[in-house]
Structures are given as structure tokens and as C-alpha cells.
């Protein structure tokens, strides 16, 4: 039974694995020597029980292996949302945006201008209505993906903390083993320095038992060190993976969640303004041409034109704003794809670390049987 199953650690030894360098590890090991759990572990090691020595620390190591197996499945599972497809589709949508669609056109003869403008405006409205609907679909998928990534990041934080706790537990077993080895080696020297050593067979047998115990415990401490180092490496990979997910969420929030609604609303307002401008220009031209034919009709048309003037004079979205949002979205697509590729590489490294950890523990377990 693992005597440290509550995973509690003193405030002096609790640090993040991301902050553990050689100096801090040395300080941590020194602090652990005085902890009651470590002293209890040290006293539990019996030099006359080789099986117990070879199994020393096996329980937490096996727990790590089982946990690694669960986390391996978690890391390798596919996201519910296909992010690569989302950003690829968004890139295709953005490629259809053309700022020239919103640039001013020169005037000309009324009939020719009106007919062509109406036809062109209809095409433009259909184009950007389609783009708007597709953007709405993408926005929903991006929002879902962001929520999923945020949940995964929380899960990875818990995984990282659990690995750190496993590291601390293994370190306690290692420190206990090292303390006991120092005691045994000191006793071994004292036994060899006794005047009766060469003549007393019982003392030689005791020394032989001590030698076997020392070798067995050295082997076990070495195996626990190997497990501990892979746990540290895996924890570091998990932390980096969590950091990558956090970067992805941050980039999506800055590049899409804020920019897409502004971009879409800008398109709607620009199309509406273009439509209003076409109607207003048409009314002005009609008023000019019918002025000499029907004064009353012309006055009515002018009255309608006055009603439209305030709308046209209201500041609308600048094409520069739409362009800026378009640029932000395109940059966001490239960066999120880059982050996603980096996260995939980190997943592969985490997979390698966890598989190595399982292999080390399995090999150690078989060698002790």
C-alpha cells in the first residue's frame, strides 16, 4: 500500500514542474529528507527482504503507468470539431471578398447606368448574402471549437498537476532509498572494520546480506529515477500542450470572435449604403429629366429624395475598416494553422514520452518478478 496516497506535500516543496531546475530539485530533495512520510518509508525498508526491496516504489510507478494510459487516450483522441477544415473553409470565404466591389463608380447616362447598376448590385447582394450565411456557419463552428479547446486546456492543467504529484511521490521514495543506502553503506564499512570480520562467519553472512540489499536497492532507486525523469518530461510536454491550446484560444478570440462580426456587419452596411446610393442617384436623375414635363411629379420625387438624404449623410462603415478586419481574419487563419501544427507535434512528443514511461515501468516490473 502506498503510504503517501493523499499526495500532500509541504509548502516548501510545492513547486510547478515548469520551475524545477537542477538547483531547485536538489533543494527539494534536501527538504524531503525531513518529512515524516519519507522517514516512514526509510524505516519500512528491510535489508533481509529482497522482494520488498525490489518492489519498493512499485505501487506509485504502476499508478503512473495506468494514469499515463488514460492520458494517452485523451491526448490521441480526435477533436469533435475539425479545426483544419474550419480554417480552410474560412480562408476560401475570405478569398472571395473584393474591396473593389465597394469602390465608387463613375456616373453616365441614366438608363444605361441604372440597368447595369441594378444588375450588378443584385449580383453583389447575392454574393455577399451567401458569404454572410457561410460566415455565420463558420462562426458557430469556431465558437464550438474554442469552447472545446478551453475545456481541454483545463483538463491538461489537471493532468499536469497530477503528474507533478506523481513526481513528488516518486521523489520521496527515491530520497528514502538514498537515505537507507547511506545507512547501509556506513554499516557495511563498520562491519568490515571489525577486528573479528575475517574470522566470524556470521558477520560475513550479514555482510553478504547487506551487499545484496545494497545492490537491489541501488537498482530500484535507479529504476525509480528513470520513471521520475520520464514523468517530469511528460509533465513538461503536457504543460507545453496546454500552453499551445491557450495560445490557440487567445488567437481565435482576437482574430475571429471579435473581427468576424465586425467584418460581416460592415459588409451588410456597405451593401445597404450602396443600394441606397443607387436609389438616390436614380431619383435625382429622374427628377432632372422629368422637370420640364411634369412639375408636380418632379416635386414629389424631390421630396422623396430629401427623405433619403439624411440616410446618405449618416456615416457608414469605411471600406478601410472592412479591409482591416479582413486582414486580421486572414492573419488569424495563418497563425491558427501554425499553432495547430505545433500542437500536433507536441501531441506526438507527449505520446512518445508516455509510451516510454509505460515501457520503463513494464520492463522494471518484469525484471522484479
NUKE-115300 format. One record per residue: residue in three letters; z, x, y of N, C-alpha, C in turn. Coordinates in steps of 0.05 Angstrom, whole numbers, padded with zeros to 5 digits, always signed. Layout:
! residues N
AlaZXYZXYZXY...
***
This chain:
! residues 369
Unk+00000+00017-00024+00000+00000+00000+00000+00018+00025Unk-00016+00011+00044-00018+00026+00069+00006+00021+00086Unk+00023+00041+00092+00047+00036+00108+00041+00032+00137Unk+00016+00036+00145+00010+00033+00173-00009+00010+00177Unk-00005-00012+00162-00024-00034+00163-00024-00050+00189Unk-00004-00047+00205-00003-00062+00231-00019-00048+00252Unk-00028-00023+00247-00045-00008+00265-00033-00003+00292Unk-00006-00004+00294+00006+00001+00320+00007+00031+00326Unk+00003+00038+00351+00004+00066+00359+00021+00068+00384Unk+00032+00092+00388+00048+00096+00412+00030+00097+00436Unk+00042+00091+00460+00026+00092+00485+00015+00119+00491Unk+00029+00140+00481+00020+00167+00487-00005+00175+00471Unk-00010+00160+00448-00032+00168+00432-00056+00149+00434Unk-00053+00127+00449-00074+00107+00451-00095+00115+00472Unk-00118+00123+00462-00140+00131+00480-00166+00120+00469Unk-00186+00118+00485-00212+00110+00476-00225+00133+00461Unk-00241+00127+00440-00255+00148+00426-00275+00162+00444Unk-00285+00147+00464-00303+00160+00483-00290+00181+00500Unk-00263+00182+00501-00249+00201+00517-00237+00224+00500Unk-00241+00224+00474-00229+00244+00457-00246+00269+00454Unk-00237+00290+00467-00250+00316+00463-00230+00333+00446Unk-00237+00358+00441-00221+00375+00424-00192+00378+00434Unk-00190+00381+00461-00163+00384+00472-00146+00359+00469Unk-00157+00336+00473-00142+00311+00471-00136+00305+00441Unk-00154+00312+00424-00149+00308+00395-00125+00326+00387Unk-00124+00351+00396-00102+00369+00390-00076+00358+00401Unk-00076+00347+00425-00052+00335+00437-00043+00310+00421Unk-00063+00295+00413-00057+00271+00398-00044+00278+00371Unk-00055+00298+00357-00044+00306+00332-00015+00316+00335Unk-00011+00330+00357+00016+00340+00362+00036+00317+00367Unk+00027+00297+00382+00044+00274+00388+00049+00258+00362Unk+00030+00256+00344+00033+00241+00320+00054+00253+00301Unk+00059+00279+00303+00078+00292+00285+00106+00281+00288Unk+00112+00270+00311+00139+00260+00315+00141+00230+00310Unk+00119+00216+00303+00120+00188+00299+00133+00181+00272Unk+00148+00160+00271+00162+00152+00246+00143+00147+00223Unk+00120+00134+00229+00101+00128+00207+00091+00154+00194Unk+00086+00174+00211+00076+00200+00200+00098+00213+00183Unk+00123+00213+00193+00145+00224+00179+00150+00210+00152Unk+00146+00184+00152+00149+00168+00128+00127+00176+00108Unk+00103+00179+00117+00080+00188+00100+00086+00215+00088Unk+00096+00233+00105+00101+00260+00096+00122+00260+00073Unk+00143+00245+00076+00163+00243+00056+00153+00230+00030Unk+00132+00214+00032+00122+00200+00009+00106+00218-00010Unk+00098+00241-00001+00081+00259-00017+00098+00275-00037Unk+00092+00272-00062+00108+00285-00084+00091+00306-00097Unk+00100+00331-00096+00084+00353-00108+00081+00351-00138Unk+00098+00335-00151+00097+00332-00180+00078+00310-00189Unk+00067+00295-00169+00050+00272-00176+00022+00277-00165Unk+00005+00291-00181-00022+00298-00173-00039+00273-00167Unk-00036+00252-00184-00052+00228-00180-00046+00216-00153Unk-00020+00215-00146-00013+00204-00120-00024+00221-00097Unk-00024+00247-00101-00035+00265-00080-00065+00261-00077Unk-00080+00258-00099-00109+00254-00098-00116+00227-00087Unk-00098+00208-00089-00102+00181-00078-00091+00178-00049Unk-00079+00199-00039-00066+00198-00012-00087+00191+00009Unk-00082+00170+00024-00101+00161+00045-00125+00146+00035Unk-00126+00140+00008-00150+00127-00003-00152+00098+00007Unk-00129+00085+00010-00130+00056+00018-00142+00052+00045Unk-00133+00066+00066-00147+00063+00092-00176+00072+00091Unk-00182+00092+00075-00210+00101+00073-00228+00080+00061Unk-00217+00066+00040-00233+00045+00028-00235+00021+00047Unk-00214+00016+00062-00216-00006+00082-00238+00000+00103Unk-00240+00025+00111-00261+00034+00129-00288+00028+00117Unk-00291+00035+00091-00316+00032+00077-00324+00002+00076Unk-00305-00015+00070-00311-00044+00069-00318-00054+00096Unk-00304-00045+00116-00310-00054+00144-00337-00044+00152Unk-00344-00019+00145-00370-00007+00151-00392-00024+00139Unk-00387-00034+00115-00407-00050+00101-00412-00076+00116Unk-00391-00088+00126-00394-00113+00142-00409-00107+00168Unk-00401-00086+00181-00413-00079+00207-00442-00071+00203Unk-00448-00058+00181-00476-00051+00175-00493-00076+00175Unk-00483-00096+00161-00498-00122+00160-00501-00134+00188Unk-00480-00132+00204-00480-00143+00231-00501-00128+00249Unk-00501-00102+00247-00519-00086+00263-00548-00090+00256Unk-00553-00093+00229-00580-00095+00220-00592-00123+00221Unk-00575-00143+00226-00585-00170+00226-00604-00173+00250Unk-00624-00189+00246-00644-00193+00268-00632-00212+00288Unk-00639-00208+00314-00631-00226+00335-00645-00253+00331Unk-00631-00274+00337-00643-00301+00335-00667-00303+00354Unk-00666-00289+00376-00687-00290+00396-00704-00265+00394Unk-00730-00268+00392-00749-00245+00391-00753-00235+00419Unk-00738-00215+00427-00739-00206+00455-00766-00192+00461Unk-00776-00177+00442-00802-00163+00446-00824-00183+00452Unk-00824-00205+00438-00844-00226+00442-00841-00240+00469Unk-00815-00244+00477-00809-00257+00502-00821-00241+00525Unk-00815-00215+00526-00823-00199+00549-00853-00193+00549Unk-00865-00193+00525-00894-00190+00523-00908-00215+00534Unk-00897-00238+00527-00909-00263+00538-00905-00265+00568Unk-00881-00257+00578-00876-00258+00606-00895-00239+00621Unk-00900-00216+00609-00919-00197+00621-00947-00209+00623Unk-00956-00224+00603-00982-00237+00604-00983-00258+00626Unk-00961-00273+00629-00960-00293+00650-00962-00280+00678Unk-00946-00259+00682-00946-00245+00708-00974-00233+00714Unk-00988-00225+00694-01015-00213+00698-01035-00233+00710Unk-01029-00259+00707-01047-00280+00717-01042-00286+00747Unk-01020-00276+00757-01014-00280+00786-01033-00263+00803Unk-01045-00275+00823-01063-00260+00841-01056-00268+00870Unk-01047-00248+00885-01038-00254+00912-01061-00264+00930Unk-01086-00257+00922-01109-00267+00937-01112-00297+00936Unk-01100-00310+00916-01101-00339+00915-01086-00352+00938Unk-01069-00336+00952-01054-00348+00973-01061-00336+01001Unk-01082-00321+01002-01091-00309+01027-01107-00330+01043Unk-01107-00328+01069-01121-00347+01086-01151-00344+01083Unk-01166-00366+01085-01195-00366+01083-01208-00373+01109Unk-01232-00363+01114-01245-00369+01139-01257-00397+01139Unk-01258-00409+01163-01269-00436+01165-01299-00437+01165Unk-01311-00460+01166-01340-00463+01165-01348-00492+01169Unk-01371-00500+01160-01380-00528+01162-01361-00546+01146Unk-01355-00569+01157-01334-00586+01146-01340-00595+01118Unk-01363-00606+01113-01369-00618+01086-01368-00596+01065Unk-01381-00573+01071-01382-00552+01051-01354-00540+01047Unk-01339-00536+01068-01312-00524+01066-01294-00544+01051Unk-01295-00569+01058-01277-00588+01046-01282-00591+01016Unk-01307-00594+01008-01313-00598+00980-01305-00573+00964Unk-01312-00550+00974-01305-00525+00959-01275-00520+00959Unk-01262-00526+00982-01233-00521+00984-01218-00539+00965Unk-01226-00565+00964-01213-00584+00947-01215-00575+00918Unk-01240-00568+00911-01245-00560+00883-01229-00535+00876Unk-01230-00515+00895-01215-00490+00890-01185-00495+00889Unk-01175-00513+00906-01147-00519+00906-01138-00532+00880Unk-01155-00550+00870-01149-00563+00844-01146-00543+00822Unk-01165-00524+00822-01164-00502+00802-01138-00486+00805Unk-01132-00480+00830-01108-00465+00837-01082-00479+00828Unk-01081-00505+00834-01058-00521+00827-01054-00522+00797Unk-01076-00527+00782-01075-00527+00753-01065-00500+00742Unk-01076-00479+00753-01069-00452+00744-01039-00447+00747Unk-01028-00453+00771-01000-00446+00776-00981-00467+00765Unk-00991-00491+00760-00974-00511+00746-00970-00502+00717Unk-00991-00492+00705-00990-00481+00678-00971-00457+00677Unk-00975-00439+00697-00957-00415+00698-00928-00424+00701Unk-00924-00444+00718-00896-00453+00723-00883-00464+00697Unk-00898-00480+00682-00888-00491+00656-00882-00468+00637Unk-00900-00449+00635-00895-00426+00616-00871-00410+00625Unk-00868-00406+00651-00845-00391+00661-00819-00406+00655Unk-00820-00433+00657-00796-00449+00650-00787-00444+00621Unk-00807-00444+00603-00801-00439+00575-00790-00411+00570Unk-00803-00391+00583-00793-00364+00581-00765-00361+00592Unk-00760-00374+00614-00733-00372+00627-00711-00382+00609Unk-00717-00405+00595-00697-00416+00576-00692-00395+00553Unk-00713-00383+00543-00710-00363+00521-00695-00338+00531Unk-00701-00330+00555-00688-00306+00566-00658-00312+00570Unk-00651-00336+00580-00624-00344+00583-00609-00344+00556Unk-00622-00354+00536-00610-00355+00509-00606-00327+00499Unk-00626-00310+00503-00624-00282+00494-00602-00267+00508Unk-00599-00272+00534-00577-00260+00550-00550-00268+00539Unk-00547-00294+00533-00521-00303+00522-00516-00290+00495Unk-00536-00287+00479-00533-00275+00452-00525-00245+00455Unk-00538-00231+00474-00532-00203+00479-00503-00200+00489Unk-00495-00218+00506-00467-00217+00516-00447-00220+00494Unk-00453-00239+00475-00435-00243+00453-00434-00219+00434Unk-00458-00207+00430-00459-00183+00413-00444-00160+00426Unk-00445-00158+00452-00431-00136+00466-00401-00140+00462Unk-00391-00165+00464-00362-00170+00459-00355-00162+00430Unk-00372-00169+00411-00367-00163+00384-00366-00133+00379Unk-00385-00119+00392-00386-00090+00389-00361-00076+00401Unk-00350-00088+00422-00326-00077+00434-00303-00079+00414Unk-00301-00102+00400-00281-00106+00380-00285-00086+00356Unk-00310-00082+00349-00317-00064+00327-00309-00035+00335Unk-00314-00028+00360-00307-00001+00369-00277+00003+00369Unk-00262-00017+00378-00233-00015+00378-00222-00013+00349Unk-00234-00028+00331-00225-00027+00303-00230+00001+00291Unk-00254+00012+00297-00259+00039+00287-00239+00059+00299Unk-00232+00055+00324-00212+00073+00335-00186+00071+00321Unk-00178+00047+00314-00153+00043+00299-00155+00056+00272Unk-00178+00054+00259-00181+00067+00233-00179+00098+00236Unk-00191+00108+00258-00189+00136+00264-00160+00145+00267Unk-00144+00129+00282-00116+00136+00286-00100+00136+00259Unk-00106+00116+00242-00093+00114+00216-00099+00138+00199Unk-00125+00146+00198-00133+00169+00183-00121+00194+00194Unk-00119+00196+00220-00107+00220+00233-00078+00222+00225Unk-00064+00200+00223-00036+00200+00215-00033+00211+00186Unk-00050+00202+00168-00050+00213+00141-00056+00243+00141Unk-00075+00251+00157-00083+00279+00158-00059+00296+00168Unk-00047+00287+00190-00024+00301+00202-00001+00303+00182Unk+00004+00281+00168+00025+00281+00148+00019+00301+00126Unk-00006+00301+00117-00015+00320+00096-00012+00349+00106Unk-00019+00354+00131-00017+00382+00141+00013+00390+00143Unk+00030+00372+00151+00059+00378+00153+00069+00386+00125Unk+00062+00369+00105+00071+00374+00078+00059+00400+00067Unk+00035+00407+00074+00023+00432+00065+00038+00456+00076Unk+00045+00454+00102+00060+00476+00114+00087+00479+00100Unk+00100+00457+00093+00126+00458+00079+00122+00471+00052Unk+00102+00462+00037+00098+00473+00010+00091+00503+00011Unk+00074+00510+00030+00066+00539+00031+00090+00556+00039Unk+00108+00546+00056+00132+00561+00064+00150+00563+00039Unk+00153+00541+00024+00169+00542-00001+00157+00561-00021Unk+00131+00561-00022+00117+00579-00041+00123+00608-00036Unk+00123+00615-00010+00129+00643-00003+00158+00650-00010Unk+00176+00631-00004+00204+00636-00011+00208+00640-00041Unk+00194+00624-00057+00196+00626-00086+00185+00653-00096Unk+00163+00662-00084+00151+00687-00092+00168+00711-00083Unk+00185+00707-00063+00202+00729-00053+00228+00731-00068Unk+00234+00712-00085+00259+00714-00100+00259+00738-00119Unk+00281+00751-00122+00282+00775-00140+00277+00767-00169Unk+00284+00743-00177+00281+00735-00205+00254+00723-00211Unk+00235+00723-00191+00209+00710-00194+00194+00719-00219Unk+00192+00746-00223+00176+00757-00245+00189+00752-00272Unk+00214+00746-00273+00228+00744-00299+00234+00715-00306Unk+00235+00697-00286+00242+00669-00291+00217+00652-00296Unk+00214+00643-00321+00190+00627-00328+00191+00599-00314Unk+00215+00588-00311+00218+00562-00298+00208+00563-00269Unk+00215+00585-00256+00206+00588-00228+00176+00592-00227Unk+00164+00606-00247+00135+00609-00248+00122+00582-00252Unk+00133+00565-00269+00122+00538-00274+00124+00521-00248Unk+00147+00524-00235+00150+00509-00209+00129+00518-00189Unk+00124+00545-00189+00105+00556-00170+00076+00546-00177Unk+00071+00545-00204+00045+00535-00213+00041+00506-00205Unk+00062+00490-00208+00060+00462-00199+00055+00460-00169Unk+00069+00478-00154+00066+00478-00125+00037+00486-00118Unk+00026+00506-00132-00002+00514-00126-00021+00492-00131Unk-00018+00477-00153-00036+00455-00159-00033+00433-00138Unk-00009+00428-00130-00004+00407-00109-00017+00415-00083Unk-00014+00441-00076-00026+00450-00050-00056+00448-00051Unk-00069+00456-00073-00098+00454-00075-00107+00425-00074Unk-00093+00408-00088-00100+00379-00089-00097+00367-00061Unk-00075+00373-00047-00071+00362-00021-00091+00373+00000Unk-00097+00399-00003-00117+00411+00015-00144+00397+00011Unk-00151+00392-00014-00176+00377-00019-00175+00349-00007Unk-00153+00336-00010-00151+00308+00000-00151+00308+00031Unk-00138+00327+00043-00138+00328+00073-00166+00334+00083Unk-00180+00351+00068-00208+00358+00076-00226+00333+00074Unk-00222+00317+00052-00238+00293+00049-00231+00272+00071Unk-00206+00270+00077-00198+00251+00099-00209+00261+00126Unk-00210+00287+00130-00222+00298+00155-00252+00290+00156Unk-00266+00292+00134-00294+00284+00133-00298+00255+00140Unk-00281+00238+00128-00282+00209+00134-00276+00204+00163Unk-00255+00217+00173-00247+00214+00201-00269+00221+00221Unk-00283+00243+00216-00304+00252+00234-00327+00233+00234Unk-00334+00222+00210-00356+00203+00210-00348+00177+00224Unk-00322+00169+00221-00312+00145+00235-00314+00149+00265Unk-00307+00173+00274-00309+00179+00303-00338+00178+00312Unk-00356+00189+00296-00385+00188+00303-00395+00160+00303Unk-00387+00144+00283-00396+00116+00282-00385+00101+00306Unk-00360+00106+00313-00348+00092+00336-00363+00099+00362Unk-00371+00125+00364-00387+00133+00387-00414+00119+00388Unk-00427+00116+00365-00453+00103+00364-00449+00073+00371Unk-00428+00061+00361-00423+00033+00368-00419+00029+00398Unk-00404+00048+00410-00399+00047+00438-00425+00049+00454Unk-00442+00067+00445-00468+00071+00459-00485+00046+00456Unk-00484+00034+00432-00500+00010+00427-00489-00013+00445Unk-00463-00015+00447-00452-00035+00465-00460-00030+00494Unk-00460-00005+00502-00468+00003+00529-00497-00005+00534Unk-00514+00000+00513-00542-00007+00515-00546-00037+00518Unk-00531-00053+00503-00532-00082+00506-00523-00091+00533Unk-00502-00078+00544-00492-00085+00570-00513-00079+00592Unk-00527-00056+00588-00549-00049+00606-00571-00070+00605Unk-00577-00079+00581-00598-00099+00578-00591-00125+00592Unk-00566-00134+00589-00557-00159+00602-00558-00155+00632Unk-00549-00133+00642-00549-00127+00671-00577-00127+00682Unk-00595-00114+00667-00623-00112+00676-00637-00139+00676Unk-00631-00155+00656-00643-00182+00654-00632-00199+00677Unk-00606-00198+00683-00595-00213+00705-00607-00206+00732Unk-00612-00180+00736-00623-00171+00762-00653-00174+00763Unk-00666-00172+00740-00696-00172+00740-00708-00199+00735Unk-00693-00217+00721-00705-00242+00713-00689-00267+00722Unk-00664-00267+00716-00648-00291+00721-00648-00298+00751Unk-00649-00277+00768-00649-00283+00797-00678-00285+00808Unk-00695-00267+00798-00722-00265+00810-00741-00288+00801Unk-00739-00296+00776-00758-00316+00766-00756-00343+00781Unk-00732-00354+00786-00731-00379+00801-00742-00376+00830Unk-00737-00353+00843-00748-00349+00870-00778-00347+00868Unk-00789-00332+00849-00818-00329+00845-00831-00356+00841Unk-00819-00372+00822-00831-00398+00816-00830-00417+00840Unk-00807-00418+00853-00804-00435+00877-00824-00427+00898Unk-00828-00401+00902-00847-00391+00921-00875-00400+00915Unk-00882-00400+00889-00909-00409+00881-00912-00439+00888Unk-00892-00455+00882-00893-00484+00887-00896-00489+00917Unk-00880-00475+00933-00881-00479+00962-00908-00470+00974Unk-00918-00448+00964-00943-00437+00974-00966-00456+00967Unk-00966-00467+00943-00987-00486+00936-00985-00511+00953Unk-00960-00521+00958-00956-00544+00974-00966-00539+01003Unk-00959-00515+01013-00967-00508+01041-00997-00506+01043Unk-01010-00496+01022-01039-00493+01022-01052-00520+01021Unk-01040-00538+01006-01051-00566+01004-01048-00580+01031Unk-01025-00577+01044-01020-00589+01070-01039-00578+01091Unk-01044-00552+01089-01062-00539+01108-01091-00550+01105Unk-01099-00554+01080-01126-00564+01075-01129-00592+01086Unk-01109-00609+01082-01109-00636+01092-01110-00636+01123Unk-01093-00620+01135-01092-00618+01164-01118-00609+01176Unk-01130-00588+01165-01156-00578+01175-01178-00599+01171Unk-01177-00614+01149-01197-00635+01145-01194-00657+01165Unk-01169-00665+01171-01165-00686+01191-01173-00677+01219Unk-01168-00652+01226-01177-00642+01252-01207-00642+01254Unk-01220-00633+01233-01250-00632+01234-01261-00660+01235Unk-01249-00679+01220-01258-00706+01220-01254-00719+01247Unk-01231-00713+01260-01225-00724+01286-01245-00714+01307Unk-01253-00688+01304-01272-00677+01323-01299-00690+01321Unk-01308-00695+01296-01335-00705+01291-01337-00735+01298Unk-01315-00750+01295-01316-00779+01299-01307-00787+01327Unk-01301-00767+01344-01291-00773+01371-01310-00789+01387Unk-01335-00782+01385-01355-00796+01401-01364-00822+01389Unk-01357-00827+01364-01366-00851+01350-01346-00873+01351Unk-01320-00866+01347-01300-00886+01345-01274-00876+01356Unk-01269-00882+01381-01246-00871+01395-01220-00880+01382Unk-01218-00906+01373-01193-00915+01361-01187-00901+01335Unk-01208-00898+01319-01204-00884+01293-01195-00855+01298Unk-01208-00843+01318-01201-00815+01324-01172-00813+01333Unk-01162-00833+01349-01134-00833+01358-01115-00836+01334Unk-01123-00853+01316-01106-00856+01291-01105-00830+01275Unk-01127-00817+01273-01128-00792+01258-01111-00771+01271Unk-01114-00770+01298-01098-00750+01313-01068-00756+01310Unk-01062-00783+01309-01034-00790+01304-01024-00780+01278Unk-01041-00783+01257-01034-00773+01231-01031-00742+01231Unk-01048-00730+01247-01047-00701+01249-01021-00691+01261Unk-01011-00707+01281-00986-00700+01294-00962-00701+01274Unk-00965-00720+01256-00944-00723+01236-00943-00699+01217Unk-00966-00687+01213-00968-00664+01195-00960-00638+01208Unk-00964-00637+01235-00959-00612+01249-00931-00601+01245Unk-00909-00618+01246-00882-00606+01242-00880-00593+01214Unk-00893-00605+01194-00892-00593+01167-00905-00566+01167Unk-00928-00564+01180-00943-00539+01180-00928-00518+01196Unk-00913-00526+01217-00899-00507+01234-00873-00498+01221Unk-00864-00512+01199-00840-00503+01185-00845-00477+01170Unk-00828-00457+01174-00832-00432+01160-00833-00435+01130Unk-00854-00427+01117-00857-00429+01088-00851-00402+01075Unk-00854-00400+01049-00849-00375+01035-00871-00355+01042Unk-00862-00331+01048-00881-00309+01054-00892-00298+01028Unk-00918-00291+01029-00931-00280+01005-00917-00254+00997Unk-00906-00240+01017-00892-00215+01012-00867-00220+00993Unk-00853-00243+00998-00830-00250+00981-00838-00255+00952Unk-00860-00269+00949-00870-00275+00922-00879-00249+00909Unk-00893-00232+00924-00902-00206+00913-00878-00189+00905Unk-00857-00189+00922-00833-00173+00916-00820-00183+00890Unk-00818-00209+00886-00807-00220+00861-00825-00213+00837Unk-00851-00215+00842-00870-00208+00821-00866-00179+00812Unk-00862-00161+00832-00858-00133+00826-00832-00128+00811Unk-00811-00142+00820-00785-00140+00807-00786-00148+00778Unk-00800-00170+00773-00803-00180+00745-00819-00160+00728Unk-00841-00150+00739-00857-00130+00724-00840-00105+00717Unk-00825-00096+00737-00808-00072+00732-00787-00079+00711Unk-00776-00103+00713-00756-00112+00694-00767-00112+00665Unk-00792-00121+00662-00804-00122+00636-00806-00094+00624Unk-00816-00075+00640-00818-00048+00630-00791-00035+00623Unk-00771-00040+00640-00745-00028+00635-00731-00041+00611Unk-00733-00067+00608-00720-00080+00586-00733-00072+00559Unk-00759-00068+00560-00773-00059+00535-00763-00031+00528Unk-00760-00014+00549-00749+00013+00544-00721+00013+00533Unk-00704-00004+00545-00676-00007+00536-00675-00017+00507Unk-00693-00036+00501-00694-00048+00474-00702-00026+00454Unk-00721-00010+00461-00729+00012+00443-00706+00032+00438Unk-00691+00038+00460-00669+00056+00457-00647+00044+00440Unk-00642+00018+00443-00622+00004+00426-00630+00005+00397Unk-00656+00003+00391-00665+00004+00364-00660+00032+00352Unk-00664+00052+00368-00658+00080+00359-00628+00083+00354Unk-00612+00072+00371-00583+00073+00368-00574+00058+00343Unk-00587+00035+00337-00581+00020+00313-00586+00037+00288Unk-00609+00051+00289-00616+00068+00266-00596+00090+00262Unk-00587+00102+00284-00567+00123+00282-00540+00112+00272Unk-00533+00088+00282-00508+00076+00272-00510+00070+00243Unk-00533+00061+00234-00538+00055+00206-00534+00081+00189Unk-00545+00103+00199-00543+00129+00185-00513+00137+00183Unk-00498+00134+00205-00470+00142+00205-00454+00125+00185Unk-00459+00099+00185-00444+00081+00167-00451+00086+00138Unk-00476+00091+00132-00484+00097+00105-00472+00124+00096Unk-00471+00143+00114-00459+00169+00108-00429+00165+00102Unk-00416+00148+00118-00388+00143+00115-00383+00131+00087Unk-00398+00111+00080-00395+00098+00054-00400+00118+00031Unk-00420+00135+00034-00426+00155+00014-00403+00175+00010Unk-00392+00184+00033-00369+00203+00031-00345+00191+00017Unk-00339+00166+00024-00316+00152+00012-00321+00147-00018Unk-00345+00139-00025-00352+00133-00053-00350+00159-00069Unk-00361+00181-00058-00360+00206-00073-00332+00216-00076Unk-00315+00213-00055-00287+00221-00057-00272+00204-00077Unk-00278+00178-00078-00264+00161-00097-00271+00168-00126Unk-00297+00174-00131-00305+00181-00158-00293+00207-00167Unk-00291+00226-00149-00281+00253-00156-00251+00252-00163Unk-00237+00231-00153-00209+00228-00158-00202+00212-00183Unk-00223+00200-00194-00219+00183-00218-00217+00201-00243
***
